[in-house]
Amino acid sequence: MNLDYNNMMCEALGAQGISQGDIDALTPKIDAAVASMAKKHQGGGMWWRNLPFEQADVVKDILSYVEKMKPEIDAFVVLGIGGSALGPLAVQQALNHPYYNELPRERCKGFPRLYVVDNVDPERLVYLFDILDMKKTLFNVISKSGSTSETMSQFMIIEDMLEKQLGADEAKKRIVCTTDKSKGNLVTIARNKGYKTFTIQDGVGGRFSELSPVGLLPAAFCGIDIQGLLDGAADMEKLCREGVDYKNNPAYMYAILHYIAMQKGKNISVMMPYADSLKFISDWYAQLWAESLGKKYDINGKVVNAGQTPVKALGATDQHSQVQLYTEGPFDKVIVLIGVDEYKETIEIPKLYGDMPSLGFLGGVTHNQLIQTEQTATEYALTVSGKMNMTITLPRVTPQSLGYLLHFFEIATAFAGELMEIDAFDQPGVEEGKNAAYALFGRPGYEEKKKELDSRPKRDDRYLIG
């Protein structure tokens, strides 16, 4: 992977850019952040950084289970939300055929179709049942706590349906749980019912869990090389381990540049891959960046209302919907372009309409050249407009390069949290919404929250239309 941040700097952007002096002035804060990362890592608080190295037995167990179950099923359904859904979707889209579920089974080497159900819109689950044969479907329930309302409600519906249709003995073969090793509702249910389980390790939060069984199990069921993912992440981890100068540490430098950009009022982070295979990396990144860095309080309890809003875009598609804003709109964004040196396929535009200059020039050009040229043109347009942008380039989208990229963003996010002096691993804002939902449903233990909700100001009819 190559990180090119020339277009973040004042040499390219003038007064809108970052100077080397801006970076040098942060040296004490950078050193403190490096030390804090090392302390947390060594203390087990960032165990997700060990995932690339300490899962040989997990990988063996996953692959053995996949080989056992593959002949029995034609669909694998993930029940999860947040990172439990976004990660598997991103990896599947990146590494498999974009129309994977529509391919004949033999083209997928016997691996099942993948469906990810991450919302509780009633239509979505009901319509999914229309295309599933419950006798040939394996449901992967992912919840570390076992109390995630959305996921557990889906699980309760499906468990009941399976037991009624297949009987308890057959139903238990169609459910696999990914959860905590000892705590929570789901592991308790799994033990009582005899469901196969995989463990989400301590120190691995949801948005940092894609390289744990949360993401490895769905990937393996789609025929993806999960050891390759881990090997790529291991290469990034080695590059970013303590003792490496931050100037040679791509994840730390990414965080430093974004931190300085935030100080300069760039409160929006746009991710714009120029490859359909990486489209859902932007979705996964949006949760990672937003939920980790959007915090009301810093680590000292001071109100800071920190964070940078992530925005998803896709090149070249969004050149025709968003780039107008990015080039001529406010100076409030950092745009991260992700390019690919070598696409998996090549397609050439035929030499037609040579008498029409506005079309003839495309004859003989490949779509590979066209999309790469459009990326370069977008980078130029942003830069001449004085807008901060940087480019990440992968040589090719493979399990190794994808694992490298995922781990890069995870480390960068954690380091950005240290620079911002916030806790990048909690989500109190999310918990507030969860607690309110529990109270509204009358869950025991949430009586005080229900009173608080009942006492909120009534809606004013003056501000209602329709």
Secondary structure, DSSP 4 states (H G I P E B T S, - for coil): -EEE-GGGBHHHHGGGSB-HHHHHTTHHHHHHHHHHHHHHHHTTTTGGGGTTTS-HHHHHHHHHHHHHHGGG-SEEEEE--THHHHHHHHHHHHHS-TTGGGS-GGGGTTPPEEEEE----HHHHHHHHTT--GGGEEEEEE-SSS--HHHHHHHHHHHHHHHHHH-HHHHGGGEEEEE-SS-SHHHHHHHHHT-EEEEPPTT--GGG-TTSHHHHHHHHHTT--HHHHHHHHHHHHHHHSTTS-GGG-HHHHHHHHHHHHHHTT--EEEEEESSGGGHHHHHHHHHHHHHHH-EEE-TTS-EEEE--EEEE--TTGGGGTTHHHHHHS-S-EEEEEEEESS-S---BPP---TT-HHHHTTTT-BHHHHHHHHHHHHHHHHHHTT-EEEEEEESS--HHHHHHHHHHHHHHHHHHHHHHTS-TT--HHHHHHHHHHHHHTT-TT-HHHHHHHHTSPPPPGGG---
